[in-house]
Amino acid sequence: FSLFCSPPVHGLDVWRVTYTPDHICALDGSAVDISCTYTYPSTGNDRVEEIIWFTKVFSTDAVDLRRDSDYTGRVQYYCKPNSCTVRKTSLRKSNSAEYKFRIITNYGSFTGSPGVTLYVTVSLSAEIMEGSSVTLTCSSDADSAANHTWNKKNQTLVNKSQQLVFSSIQVSDSGDYSCTAENQLGKRTSEYIFINNEDSPKASGPTFTITDFTAEHNGNYHCEAQNTRGRYRFTLMYVPVPLVLMSSSGEIMKGSSVTLTCSSDANPAATYTWYKENEDSPNASGQTFATTDFRAEHSGNYYCEAQNTRGRQKSTSHPVFVAGKLCASTYTGLIILDFQ
């Protein structure tokens, strides 16, 4: 984030410091540049002895940001005759303040006042609780009233107002947003701000309960415990619960091609083995079991076994028989293949 100042003023035998604009908004953790131009009286023998940026004054002494313990290792000066820029990195919310520039010569000193006000706000890329309310506000320092619009990256207009309000934010709202301010003099668009709600907390407290579990709840869940000593994230692992589906090429008759697919929601991921009832040896391994030329000797009850480091579980089913055709269970799990 950079500020561009007006060009140096030449030919004026006066003290002057110029900042443009007079305030900045920045996100915590980001970097910001504040620049100024300056002039001072010329006597022919004058020289600049020191230039400093500061926010604090003790008695009449300004505390140079380079020596301020609140900015240790996070401040750099980039100066040349009649202009100077201070760069602050790894911004914190506590860095919100008025920043001033002071020039000291062998004949005197001068401070540009008022200075530049910096507002540091919390980044929205931090965790946001799903279902919570989030408001983005677009502000500008235009001399005449501006119209504001909000856009989401790679999408059309999101909102045509100064505030973009999510009354109950959802995972689908995650993304990069920008605001545009426009008046009769022109328009400017802000940098993108990232809203991350894809890995946001779903609940707080020692227990998380889903009362009406549906397919959209599928996924890996984590529990994070935190106290004054730190935080630790636990990954929840669970035994796979297999589900078997069957597909075939056209009508399911003798000689048909039949494919059985076994899937499960497991953490860690599961491996799969296929069995035919009353046979000890597995018929196949892998998520699918295919028979390209189904014959009478293939008839029987098939099931899959899903296994991970947490355990193993067999699929289950209720058999359904249709005379003269291959048939499959309409229930999850055990597949009944029979030809009569």
Secondary structure, 3 states (H helix, E strand, C coil): CCCCCCCCCCCCCCCEEECCCCEEEEECCCCEEEEEEEECCCCCCCCEEEEEEEEEEECCEEEEHHHCHHHCCCEEEEEECCEEEEEECCCCHHHCEEEEEEEEECCEEEECCCCEEEEEECCCCCCCCCCCCEEEECCCCCCCCCEEEEEECCCCEEECCCEEEECCCCHHHCEEEEEEEEECCEEEECCCEEECCCCCCCCCCCCCCCCCCCHHHCCCCEEEEEECCEEEEEECCECCCEEEEEEECCCCCCCCCEEEEEEECCECCCEEEEEECCCCCCCEECCEEEECCCCHHHCEEEEEEEEECCEEEECCCCCCCCCCCCCCCCCCCCEEECCC
